[in-house]
Amino acid sequence: MKTCISCGKQTKQYTEFESPEGEKIVRCKHCKETGVPYKTPAGFEGP
């Protein structure tokens, strides 16, 4: 299981990708589908 960067919940259904800074971003299915915003520790923001 991974932790969603948007909501902080543990999930088995997620998408994982890298930010332009090379950080791993994990988003749960719900947050990705509904466009919940997120911000990485390096400051990258996304929908």
PDB file with one MODEL, atoms N, CA, C and O in Angstrom:
MODEL        1
ATOM      1  N   MET A   1       0.840  -1.183   0.000  1.00  0.00           N
ATOM      2  CA  MET A   1       0.000   0.000   0.000  1.00  0.00           C
ATOM      3  C   MET A   1       0.885   1.246   0.000  1.00  0.00           C
ATOM      4  O   MET A   1       2.005   1.245   0.510  1.00  0.00           O
ATOM      5  N   LYS A   2       0.348   2.287  -0.581  1.00  0.00           N
ATOM      6  CA  LYS A   2       1.066   3.565  -0.678  1.00  0.00           C
ATOM      7  C   LYS A   2       0.201   4.664  -0.054  1.00  0.00           C
ATOM      8  O   LYS A   2      -1.006   4.491   0.118  1.00  0.00           O
ATOM      9  N   THR A   3       0.825   5.790   0.282  1.00  0.00           N
ATOM     10  CA  THR A   3       0.121   6.925   0.873  1.00  0.00           C
ATOM     11  C   THR A   3      -0.098   7.997  -0.185  1.00  0.00           C
ATOM     12  O   THR A   3       0.840   8.414  -0.864  1.00  0.00           O
ATOM     13  N   CYS A   4      -1.338   8.437  -0.318  1.00  0.00           N
ATOM     14  CA  CYS A   4      -1.717   9.472  -1.284  1.00  0.00           C
ATOM     15  C   CYS A   4      -1.166  10.824  -0.819  1.00  0.00           C
ATOM     16  O   CYS A   4      -1.315  11.192   0.346  1.00  0.00           O
ATOM     17  N   ILE A   5      -0.526  11.562  -1.742  1.00  0.00           N
ATOM     18  CA  ILE A   5       0.027  12.875  -1.411  1.00  0.00           C
ATOM     19  C   ILE A   5      -1.079  13.911  -1.194  1.00  0.00           C
ATOM     20  O   ILE A   5      -0.857  14.903  -0.499  1.00  0.00           O
ATOM     21  N   SER A   6      -2.261  13.705  -1.772  1.00  0.00           N
ATOM     22  CA  SER A   6      -3.354  14.661  -1.648  1.00  0.00           C
ATOM     23  C   SER A   6      -4.131  14.512  -0.349  1.00  0.00           C
ATOM     24  O   SER A   6      -4.344  15.495   0.362  1.00  0.00           O
ATOM     25  N   CYS A   7      -4.557  13.290  -0.031  1.00  0.00           N
ATOM     26  CA  CYS A   7      -5.416  13.082   1.138  1.00  0.00           C
ATOM     27  C   CYS A   7      -4.707  12.408   2.310  1.00  0.00           C
ATOM     28  O   CYS A   7      -5.211  12.432   3.433  1.00  0.00           O
ATOM     29  N   GLY A   8      -3.552  11.812   2.063  1.00  0.00           N
ATOM     30  CA  GLY A   8      -2.792  11.181   3.137  1.00  0.00           C
ATOM     31  C   GLY A   8      -3.253   9.784   3.522  1.00  0.00           C
ATOM     32  O   GLY A   8      -2.731   9.200   4.471  1.00  0.00           O
ATOM     33  N   LYS A   9      -4.224   9.243   2.796  1.00  0.00           N
ATOM     34  CA  LYS A   9      -4.742   7.911   3.112  1.00  0.00           C
ATOM     35  C   LYS A   9      -3.900   6.816   2.469  1.00  0.00           C
ATOM     36  O   LYS A   9      -3.313   7.015   1.405  1.00  0.00           O
ATOM     37  N   GLN A  10      -3.846   5.662   3.122  1.00  0.00           N
ATOM     38  CA  GLN A  10      -3.193   4.479   2.575  1.00  0.00           C
ATOM     39  C   GLN A  10      -4.140   3.861   1.547  1.00  0.00           C
ATOM     40  O   GLN A  10      -5.342   3.763   1.795  1.00  0.00           O
ATOM     41  N   THR A  11      -3.613   3.444   0.402  1.00  0.00           N
ATOM     42  CA  THR A  11      -4.463   2.882  -0.643  1.00  0.00           C
ATOM     43  C   THR A  11      -3.728   1.828  -1.459  1.00  0.00           C
ATOM     44  O   THR A  11      -2.502   1.840  -1.573  1.00  0.00           O
ATOM     45  N   LYS A  12      -4.508   0.926  -2.017  1.00  0.00           N
ATOM     46  CA  LYS A  12      -3.973  -0.074  -2.944  1.00  0.00           C
ATOM     47  C   LYS A  12      -4.223   0.353  -4.386  1.00  0.00           C
ATOM     48  O   LYS A  12      -3.563  -0.131  -5.305  1.00  0.00           O
ATOM     49  N   GLN A  13      -5.187   1.270  -4.584  1.00  0.00           N
ATOM     50  CA  GLN A  13      -5.523   1.761  -5.920  1.00  0.00           C
ATOM     51  C   GLN A  13      -4.923   3.152  -6.077  1.00  0.00           C
ATOM     52  O   GLN A  13      -5.470   4.132  -5.573  1.00  0.00           O
ATOM     53  N   TYR A  14      -3.788   3.232  -6.784  1.00  0.00           N
ATOM     54  CA  TYR A  14      -3.084   4.499  -6.906  1.00  0.00           C
ATOM     55  C   TYR A  14      -2.373   4.618  -8.247  1.00  0.00           C
ATOM     56  O   TYR A  14      -2.199   3.647  -8.984  1.00  0.00           O
ATOM     57  N   THR A  15      -1.972   5.849  -8.528  1.00  0.00           N
ATOM     58  CA  THR A  15      -1.129   6.155  -9.675  1.00  0.00           C
ATOM     59  C   THR A  15       0.156   6.741  -9.120  1.00  0.00           C
ATOM     60  O   THR A  15       0.121   7.581  -8.221  1.00  0.00           O
ATOM     61  N   GLU A  16       1.298   6.301  -9.653  1.00  0.00           N
ATOM     62  CA  GLU A  16       2.589   6.808  -9.186  1.00  0.00           C
ATOM     63  C   GLU A  16       3.357   7.368 -10.378  1.00  0.00           C
ATOM     64  O   GLU A  16       3.457   6.725 -11.422  1.00  0.00           O
ATOM     65  N   PHE A  17       3.902   8.580 -10.210  1.00  0.00           N
ATOM     66  CA  PHE A  17       4.674   9.212 -11.271  1.00  0.00           C
ATOM     67  C   PHE A  17       5.686  10.157 -10.645  1.00  0.00           C
ATOM     68  O   PHE A  17       5.677  10.365  -9.431  1.00  0.00           O
ATOM     69  N   GLU A  18       6.565  10.735 -11.471  1.00  0.00           N
ATOM     70  CA  GLU A  18       7.590  11.638 -10.973  1.00  0.00           C
ATOM     71  C   GLU A  18       7.243  13.084 -11.303  1.00  0.00           C
ATOM     72  O   GLU A  18       6.696  13.375 -12.366  1.00  0.00           O
ATOM     73  N   SER A  19       7.566  13.988 -10.377  1.00  0.00           N
ATOM     74  CA  SER A  19       7.415  15.416 -10.626  1.00  0.00           C
ATOM     75  C   SER A  19       8.592  15.876 -11.477  1.00  0.00           C
ATOM     76  O   SER A  19       9.543  15.114 -11.655  1.00  0.00           O
ATOM     77  N   PRO A  20       8.560  17.100 -12.011  1.00  0.00           N
ATOM     78  CA  PRO A  20       9.700  17.602 -12.781  1.00  0.00           C
ATOM     79  C   PRO A  20      11.003  17.627 -11.972  1.00  0.00           C
ATOM     80  O   PRO A  20      12.091  17.576 -12.547  1.00  0.00           O
ATOM     81  N   GLU A  21      10.896  17.706 -10.651  1.00  0.00           N
ATOM     82  CA  GLU A  21      12.070  17.688  -9.781  1.00  0.00           C
ATOM     83  C   GLU A  21      12.573  16.278  -9.503  1.00  0.00           C
ATOM     84  O   GLU A  21      13.604  16.108  -8.853  1.00  0.00           O
ATOM     85  N   GLY A  22      11.856  15.260  -9.988  1.00  0.00           N
ATOM     86  CA  GLY A  22      12.257  13.876  -9.796  1.00  0.00           C
ATOM     87  C   GLY A  22      11.679  13.216  -8.550  1.00  0.00           C
ATOM     88  O   GLY A  22      12.072  12.101  -8.205  1.00  0.00           O
ATOM     89  N   GLU A  23      10.751  13.887  -7.871  1.00  0.00           N
ATOM     90  CA  GLU A  23      10.115  13.310  -6.684  1.00  0.00           C
ATOM     91  C   GLU A  23       9.032  12.320  -7.093  1.00  0.00           C
ATOM     92  O   GLU A  23       8.356  12.528  -8.100  1.00  0.00           O
ATOM     93  N   LYS A  24       8.860  11.258  -6.335  1.00  0.00           N
ATOM     94  CA  LYS A  24       7.781  10.293  -6.574  1.00  0.00           C
ATOM     95  C   LYS A  24       6.485  10.888  -6.033  1.00  0.00           C
ATOM     96  O   LYS A  24       6.432  11.358  -4.897  1.00  0.00           O
ATOM     97  N   ILE A  25       5.446  10.861  -6.857  1.00  0.00           N
ATOM     98  CA  ILE A  25       4.126  11.340  -6.471  1.00  0.00           C
ATOM     99  C   ILE A  25       3.175  10.161  -6.522  1.00  0.00           C
ATOM    100  O   ILE A  25       3.105   9.460  -7.531  1.00  0.00           O
ATOM    101  N   VAL A  26       2.438   9.937  -5.435  1.00  0.00           N
ATOM    102  CA  VAL A  26       1.451   8.863  -5.357  1.00  0.00           C
ATOM    103  C   VAL A  26       0.100   9.513  -5.103  1.00  0.00           C
ATOM    104  O   VAL A  26      -0.067  10.286  -4.159  1.00  0.00           O
ATOM    105  N   ARG A  27      -0.864   9.187  -5.963  1.00  0.00           N
ATOM    106  CA  ARG A  27      -2.221   9.717  -5.796  1.00  0.00           C
ATOM    107  C   ARG A  27      -3.209   8.570  -5.829  1.00  0.00           C
ATOM    108  O   ARG A  27      -3.119   7.683  -6.678  1.00  0.00           O
ATOM    109  N   CYS A  28      -4.159   8.590  -4.896  1.00  0.00           N
ATOM    110  CA  CYS A  28      -5.182   7.546  -4.870  1.00  0.00           C
ATOM    111  C   CYS A  28      -6.156   7.766  -6.031  1.00  0.00           C
ATOM    112  O   CYS A  28      -6.222   8.853  -6.606  1.00  0.00           O
ATOM    113  N   LYS A  29      -6.891   6.740  -6.353  1.00  0.00           N
ATOM    114  CA  LYS A  29      -7.832   6.786  -7.468  1.00  0.00           C
ATOM    115  C   LYS A  29      -8.842   7.916  -7.295  1.00  0.00           C
ATOM    116  O   LYS A  29      -9.138   8.633  -8.250  1.00  0.00           O
ATOM    117  N   HIS A  30      -9.370   8.079  -6.090  1.00  0.00           N
ATOM    118  CA  HIS A  30     -10.388   9.106  -5.835  1.00  0.00           C
ATOM    119  C   HIS A  30      -9.829  10.518  -6.065  1.00  0.00           C
ATOM    120  O   HIS A  30     -10.448  11.319  -6.764  1.00  0.00           O
ATOM    121  N   CYS A  31      -8.670  10.824  -5.485  1.00  0.00           N
ATOM    122  CA  CYS A  31      -8.093  12.164  -5.621  1.00  0.00           C
ATOM    123  C   CYS A  31      -7.720  12.472  -7.064  1.00  0.00           C
ATOM    124  O   CYS A  31      -7.881  13.606  -7.517  1.00  0.00           O
ATOM    125  N   LYS A  32      -7.227  11.482  -7.784  1.00  0.00           N
ATOM    126  CA  LYS A  32      -6.879  11.695  -9.192  1.00  0.00           C
ATOM    127  C   LYS A  32      -8.128  11.979 -10.016  1.00  0.00           C
ATOM    128  O   LYS A  32      -8.141  12.910 -10.822  1.00  0.00           O
ATOM    129  N   GLU A  33      -9.180  11.183  -9.819  1.00  0.00           N
ATOM    130  CA  GLU A  33     -10.412  11.340 -10.599  1.00  0.00           C
ATOM    131  C   GLU A  33     -11.125  12.653 -10.299  1.00  0.00           C
ATOM    132  O   GLU A  33     -11.743  13.231 -11.193  1.00  0.00           O
ATOM    133  N   THR A  34     -11.052  13.139  -9.053  1.00  0.00           N
ATOM    134  CA  THR A  34     -11.766  14.352  -8.679  1.00  0.00           C
ATOM    135  C   THR A  34     -10.898  15.602  -8.760  1.00  0.00           C
ATOM    136  O   THR A  34     -11.392  16.708  -8.539  1.00  0.00           O
ATOM    137  N   GLY A  35      -9.609  15.445  -9.075  1.00  0.00           N
ATOM    138  CA  GLY A  35      -8.727  16.596  -9.259  1.00  0.00           C
ATOM    139  C   GLY A  35      -8.334  17.312  -7.985  1.00  0.00           C
ATOM    140  O   GLY A  35      -8.149  18.529  -7.991  1.00  0.00           O
ATOM    141  N   VAL A  36      -8.204  16.581  -6.894  1.00  0.00           N
ATOM    142  CA  VAL A  36      -7.799  17.175  -5.624  1.00  0.00           C
ATOM    143  C   VAL A  36      -6.358  17.692  -5.770  1.00  0.00           C
ATOM    144  O   VAL A  36      -5.480  16.952  -6.214  1.00  0.00           O
ATOM    145  N   PRO A  37      -6.113  18.958  -5.397  1.00  0.00           N
ATOM    146  CA  PRO A  37      -4.760  19.501  -5.555  1.00  0.00           C
ATOM    147  C   PRO A  37      -3.745  18.860  -4.609  1.00  0.00           C
ATOM    148  O   PRO A  37      -4.105  18.280  -3.585  1.00  0.00           O
ATOM    149  N   TYR A  38      -2.462  18.982  -4.979  1.00  0.00           N
ATOM    150  CA  TYR A  38      -1.382  18.462  -4.152  1.00  0.00           C
ATOM    151  C   TYR A  38      -0.173  19.364  -4.295  1.00  0.00           C
ATOM    152  O   TYR A  38      -0.075  20.136  -5.250  1.00  0.00           O
ATOM    153  N   LYS A  39       0.758  19.269  -3.338  1.00  0.00           N
ATOM    154  CA  LYS A  39       1.993  20.026  -3.381  1.00  0.00           C
ATOM    155  C   LYS A  39       3.098  19.136  -2.833  1.00  0.00           C
ATOM    156  O   LYS A  39       2.966  18.583  -1.741  1.00  0.00           O
ATOM    157  N   THR A  40       4.193  18.991  -3.587  1.00  0.00           N
ATOM    158  CA  THR A  40       5.317  18.163  -3.149  1.00  0.00           C
ATOM    159  C   THR A  40       6.195  18.956  -2.182  1.00  0.00           C
ATOM    160  O   THR A  40       6.083  20.180  -2.118  1.00  0.00           O
ATOM    161  N   PRO A  41       7.061  18.284  -1.434  1.00  0.00           N
ATOM    162  CA  PRO A  41       7.976  18.997  -0.534  1.00  0.00           C
ATOM    163  C   PRO A  41       8.859  20.019  -1.257  1.00  0.00           C
ATOM    164  O   PRO A  41       9.252  21.021  -0.660  1.00  0.00           O
ATOM    165  N   ALA A  42       9.177  19.778  -2.544  1.00  0.00           N
ATOM    166  CA  ALA A  42      10.011  20.702  -3.313  1.00  0.00           C
ATOM    167  C   ALA A  42       9.206  21.885  -3.850  1.00  0.00           C
ATOM    168  O   ALA A  42       9.781  22.817  -4.413  1.00  0.00           O
ATOM    169  N   GLY A  43       7.876  21.860  -3.682  1.00  0.00           N
ATOM    170  CA  GLY A  43       7.040  22.978  -4.106  1.00  0.00           C
ATOM    171  C   GLY A  43       6.276  22.811  -5.397  1.00  0.00           C
ATOM    172  O   GLY A  43       5.572  23.731  -5.815  1.00  0.00           O
ATOM    173  N   PHE A  44       6.394  21.651  -6.050  1.00  0.00           N
ATOM    174  CA  PHE A  44       5.630  21.411  -7.279  1.00  0.00           C
ATOM    175  C   PHE A  44       4.163  21.223  -6.919  1.00  0.00           C
ATOM    176  O   PHE A  44       3.837  20.454  -6.015  1.00  0.00           O
ATOM    177  N   GLU A  45       3.271  21.928  -7.627  1.00  0.00           N
ATOM    178  CA  GLU A  45       1.832  21.822  -7.369  1.00  0.00           C
ATOM    179  C   GLU A  45       1.117  21.280  -8.581  1.00  0.00           C
ATOM    180  O   GLU A  45       1.505  21.541  -9.720  1.00  0.00           O
ATOM    181  N   GLY A  46       0.066  20.522  -8.326  1.00  0.00           N
ATOM    182  CA  GLY A  46      -0.714  19.964  -9.416  1.00  0.00           C
ATOM    183  C   GLY A  46      -2.175  19.778  -9.032  1.00  0.00           C
ATOM    184  O   GLY A  46      -2.545  19.834  -7.860  1.00  0.00           O
ATOM    185  N   PRO A  47      -2.981  19.558 -10.041  1.00  0.00           N
ATOM    186  CA  PRO A  47      -4.418  19.354  -9.800  1.00  0.00           C
ATOM    187  C   PRO A  47      -4.728  17.967  -9.296  1.00  0.00           C
ATOM    188  O   PRO A  47      -5.890  17.645  -9.049  1.00  0.00           O
TER     189      PRO A  47
ENDMDL
END
